[in-house]
Amino acid sequence: MLNRAVRDGPVEVLVVGAGPSGLFAAAELARHGVITRIVEREPRPHRQARATVIQPGTLEILVRAETLDPFLARSIHLDYARVFNDQLEVVGEIAFAGAGCPCEFQCSLPQYRTEEILTDRLTELGGKVERGVSASSMDTTADDVVVNLEHVDGSEETAHVQWVIGAGGAHSITRESLDETLLGETYPGTALAADVRVSCGLPRDGTALIASPEGYILLGPLPDDRWITFIGDLHPDEAERLNQDASVEAVAASIERRAGDRVRLEDIAWASPFHMHRRLVSRLAGERRFLLGDAGHLSSPFGGEGLNSGLQDAHNLAWKLALVLQGRGRPVLLDSFASERLSADAHVLEVSDHIHQMAHGAVQAARTGVRPDPPTPEQVAAVVQSRSMLDVSYAGSPLVGEYVAPDADLPPGPGPGERYPDRAGLSGTGHHVLFFGDADEEALDRLQDRWDGLLEVVRSNGDPAHGGVRDGGAVLVRPDGHIGFRASSADAAGLSALDSHLESYLIPA
Ligand SMILES: Cc1cc2nc3c(=O)[nH]c(=O)nc-3n(C[C@H](O)[C@H](O)[C@H](O)COP(=O)(O)OP(=O)(O)OC[C@H]3O[C@@H](n4cnc5c(N)ncnc54)[C@H](O)[C@@H]3O)c2cc1C
């Protein structure tokens, strides 16, 4: 066995795993000025379609991360999610139009394309994935984390790093090293996921769930005239057969069983039987290690949120870790990653479970002929918000707060911790203080000086209610686009409260 020389210079952050979560964490840290080391066990990129949907809420984050355009250009835009019966007649539909965000659609593209785009972005920002390098163990010392790395050529290396970002997926070594397990349940039954070309009359502007008494077929359009499909509620003998032989003939037989000859399979680029889970760790960080994506949580793919929540974990962590490494953030800032994302990821599991149950309810309705009452417009609007991942909230986090002057009140609208709806219009890597109408200009200047390099004070012509204040108020928007603090008045008292809030987790210039 060879022993590698220790790499030149200290490494502050090691990212384990170059799936979507690890790649986005490394790219976001690079955008915030921190170059990480990122290692990936597989010597070559895969070509599996897997997670194909990027949700409107994530697209907003990609605007903030300055990498939306390649996603828009290389994906199919999905405006609807529909349910069909086995005659391919529409029995239910939701539209993303009116969701209240810049991209009121889902982007659909194979996961390997998402990974290509994120790898290109990382390269553009000066980072590089080291392929064929696997983390095999890690231990914390008083000063750092010692990680054993096995290279594909058989050599081994001991790396000393300040922080480890564990993004190794469902079988994460980082999670194992923290003695954490993915707690929860595995849904009954097996499904088959495949990247296919089919001939069918389904519209290509949305996903289609075909609910038949024999089970379901989910079809989502992909670029190049392809589709991602999940075939589920497999009979045990059918599951056994597909497990051994996911050939065109075998998969076509399962499709025919559910939709007759209305969906005709032409080819398969990739297929894999899989189980669905609803699982979450009890802590997402500890001992200088963080867990992102599937390393920390698994949700039903019916929600289409697994990959998205991994990207959102990465987005939440990057700015915090960068500020701490740059000497501008206090430890509480890093602690907030685990608490904020644990509750957001628990919400993802709930939403995905709800959609999972709705899909299985549609199959049940096809079997019994008993249809549930149609949802009310309010229920549809709530489903659109949650499916779009626009309802992510960090309310209750120690990193959010508010000041309400005596006799003042705040309008209905997003509160501290919620997403600032106009966040896509804010650029850069720092915080923003937005003030609306009259303000104490001297106090604003003092604020700008004290937090130089960390925030930008902006007079906003937008709607103050979007920040949960009235005219004359001020809103602190965090680098991830969530409302960090709101003050009913941008006067000396309101801005002093905002300043104290910043001081609770940041270090002044
Ligand atoms: C059939 C199917 C359909 C899905 N559909 C959707 C969907 O529509 N929308 C959605 O959002 N999600 C969906 N998901 C979930 C989605 O695929 C995952 O949530 C996503 O891939 C998680 O990304 P990740 O980066 O956290 O982990 P992974 O994609 O698993 O990446 C982990 C990476 O780490 C590497 N690695 C592991 N261990 C080590 C180690 N010790 N050292 C170095 N490298 C290591 C692995 O090789 C891998 O490249 C689906 C999943 C499946 C199975």
The ligand as a MOL file (V3000), in Angstrom:
LIG
                    3D

  0  0  0     0  0            999 V3000
M  V30 BEGIN CTAB
M  V30 COUNTS 53 58 0 0 0
M  V30 BEGIN ATOM
M  V30 1 C -35.5700 6.8490 -8.2280 0
M  V30 2 C -35.3380 8.1210 -7.5170 0
M  V30 3 C -36.0210 9.2640 -7.9210 0
M  V30 4 C -35.8330 10.4660 -7.2720 0
M  V30 5 N -36.5280 11.5770 -7.6970 0
M  V30 6 C -36.3100 12.7700 -7.0900 0
M  V30 7 C -36.9170 13.9810 -7.5730 0
M  V30 8 O -37.6950 13.9780 -8.5510 0
M  V30 9 N -36.6150 15.1520 -6.9410 0
M  V30 10 C -35.7390 15.1850 -5.8800 0
M  V30 11 O -35.4860 16.2780 -5.3460 0
M  V30 12 N -35.1460 14.0610 -5.4150 0
M  V30 13 C -35.4020 12.8540 -5.9930 0
M  V30 14 N -34.7240 11.7250 -5.5690 0
M  V30 15 C -33.7500 11.8290 -4.4960 0
M  V30 16 C -32.3860 12.3090 -5.0000 0
M  V30 17 O -31.8520 11.4510 -5.9980 0
M  V30 18 C -31.4360 12.3790 -3.8430 0
M  V30 19 O -32.0990 13.0590 -2.8050 0
M  V30 20 C -30.1630 13.1230 -4.2260 0
M  V30 21 O -29.3830 12.3930 -5.1390 0
M  V30 22 C -29.3400 13.3650 -2.9780 0
M  V30 23 O -28.1690 14.0320 -3.3230 0
M  V30 24 P -26.9060 13.9310 -2.3740 0
M  V30 25 O -25.8650 14.7560 -3.0150 0
M  V30 26 O -27.3090 14.2460 -0.9890 0
M  V30 27 O -26.5230 12.3970 -2.3770 0
M  V30 28 P -26.0910 11.4690 -3.5920 0
M  V30 29 O -26.7120 11.9050 -4.8620 0
M  V30 30 O -26.3260 10.0810 -3.1430 0
M  V30 31 O -24.5380 11.7430 -3.7400 0
M  V30 32 C -23.5960 11.2640 -2.7970 0
M  V30 33 C -22.2320 11.1710 -3.4640 0
M  V30 34 O -21.2580 10.8770 -2.4790 0
M  V30 35 C -20.3820 9.8670 -2.9630 0
M  V30 36 N -19.8350 9.1730 -1.7840 0
M  V30 37 C -20.5000 8.3850 -0.9210 0
M  V30 38 N -19.7090 7.9810 0.0690 0
M  V30 39 C -18.4930 8.5330 -0.1570 0
M  V30 40 C -17.2540 8.4860 0.5430 0
M  V30 41 N -17.1020 7.7800 1.6710 0
M  V30 42 N -16.1940 9.1640 0.0460 0
M  V30 43 C -16.3360 9.8870 -1.1190 0
M  V30 44 N -17.4940 9.9550 -1.8190 0
M  V30 45 C -18.5700 9.2980 -1.3390 0
M  V30 46 C -21.2730 9.0080 -3.8340 0
M  V30 47 O -20.5200 8.2730 -4.7750 0
M  V30 48 C -22.1800 10.0410 -4.4830 0
M  V30 49 O -21.6440 10.5440 -5.6820 0
M  V30 50 C -34.9240 10.5150 -6.1850 0
M  V30 51 C -34.2220 9.3770 -5.7910 0
M  V30 52 C -34.4300 8.1940 -6.4430 0
M  V30 53 C -33.6840 6.9490 -6.0050 0
M  V30 END ATOM
M  V30 BEGIN BOND
M  V30 1 1 1 2
M  V30 2 1 2 3
M  V30 3 2 2 52
M  V30 4 2 3 4
M  V30 5 1 4 5
M  V30 6 1 4 50
M  V30 7 2 5 6
M  V30 8 1 6 7
M  V30 9 1 6 13
M  V30 10 2 7 8
M  V30 11 1 7 9
M  V30 12 1 9 10
M  V30 13 2 10 11
M  V30 14 1 10 12
M  V30 15 2 12 13
M  V30 16 1 13 14
M  V30 17 1 14 15
M  V30 18 1 14 50
M  V30 19 1 15 16
M  V30 20 1 16 17
M  V30 21 1 16 18
M  V30 22 1 18 19
M  V30 23 1 18 20
M  V30 24 1 20 21
M  V30 25 1 20 22
M  V30 26 1 22 23
M  V30 27 1 23 24
M  V30 28 2 24 25
M  V30 29 1 24 26
M  V30 30 1 24 27
M  V30 31 1 27 28
M  V30 32 2 28 29
M  V30 33 1 28 30
M  V30 34 1 28 31
M  V30 35 1 31 32
M  V30 36 1 32 33
M  V30 37 1 33 34
M  V30 38 1 33 48
M  V30 39 1 34 35
M  V30 40 1 35 36
M  V30 41 1 35 46
M  V30 42 1 36 37
M  V30 43 1 36 45
M  V30 44 2 37 38
M  V30 45 1 38 39
M  V30 46 1 39 40
M  V30 47 2 39 45
M  V30 48 1 40 41
M  V30 49 2 40 42
M  V30 50 1 42 43
M  V30 51 2 43 44
M  V30 52 1 44 45
M  V30 53 1 46 47
M  V30 54 1 46 48
M  V30 55 1 48 49
M  V30 56 2 50 51
M  V30 57 1 51 52
M  V30 58 1 52 53
M  V30 END BOND
M  V30 END CTAB
M  END
